[in-house]
Structure formats: C-alpha cells, structure tokens
Amino acid sequence: LDHLNNPTIGYGHKFIWKDKKDTNLHAVTGKWPSHYFDRAAGTDTGVALTPPQMQQLLGLDMADAVGNARSAVPIIDDLDPIAGEVLVEMAFQLGGTGLGDFKKMKAALLQDPPDYDTAADEILDSKMGREQTPERAQDYARRMRSCQGR
C-alpha cells in the first residue's frame, strides 16, 4: 500500500480497478489486479511479480508518464530539461489527469519565457504539496526553480 492506502505493485504501480483497465499490468503478466490484491479484504494475495516483470511494468508506466507529460505541456521539449524531468515524475506519481489539474503551473510554463518560479509555487500550493507528498513536492519545486530559459 502506498501512503494513501492505495494498493501498488512493483515500482509504485497503482492498481487501476476499473474493469479491465490496468492494461500495463495485464500486458506484462496476463493477469488483472484482483490476482494480486483482494480489494474486499484489503490484503494482497501473496502473489508477487518477478524482477523482470517489475522492470517491464516500470518501462510501460514511464512511457505513459512521458506521454501524459507531453499531453499536459506540449512544449515540454522546449523547456529546460530539468522541468521536463519534473513533469514526467509528476505524471508518474499523479497520472495524466492529476498532472492536468495543475492548470496554473501549465500556464506559467507556457509563458515566453517560462515562469519556472510560479510553476514551482503552484506545485507547493496543491494537495500534493500540502498534504499528500510534501517532501516530494518540495523537491519538485526546488528543481523547477533551478530551471533557466527555454
């Protein structure tokens, strides 16, 4: 379980419970989340992924995170590379929808030149920054503030 009591497997892969939606997990293992976690009981089933399966699942999840970051901030390749790294990490943690909720951060990054300080402020002024993972948000913000130019 993660810090919010969401069941996870491998390298932080959060189970997707909607019927047959956890396609990355299924692509790697041929199984759905219920094979690994008994949602009604709130316990894992004792079945684990192998290290190669964990690596493969991480690769698929990271590819999704890169795609989600590009969708949220289409000019990601024009930003300081550190900002791009932060956006991908946020997409990995929050998913595409969660990253998309950072509308003021996105607006700051789309300015010419990008306003990395405001983007950092928006990371901290969020549920993630205040409650969920404040240390991680502080790291994201510190790294975002270190960015320069396009």
Salt bridges, closest charged atoms under 4 A:
ASP22 OD1 - HIS13 NE2 2.80
ASP61 OD2 - HIS13 ND1 2.63
ASP77 OD2 - ARG70 NH1 2.71
GLU85 OE1 - ARG143 NH2 3.91
GLU89 OE2 - ARG143 NH2 2.79
ASP112 OD1 - ARG150 NE 3.44
ASP117 OD1 - ARG145 NH1 3.78
ASP121 OD1 - ARG145 NH2 2.64
ASP125 OD1 - ARG130 NH1 3.03
ASP139 OD1 - ARG142 NH2 2.59
ASP139 OD2 - ARG143 NH1 2.99
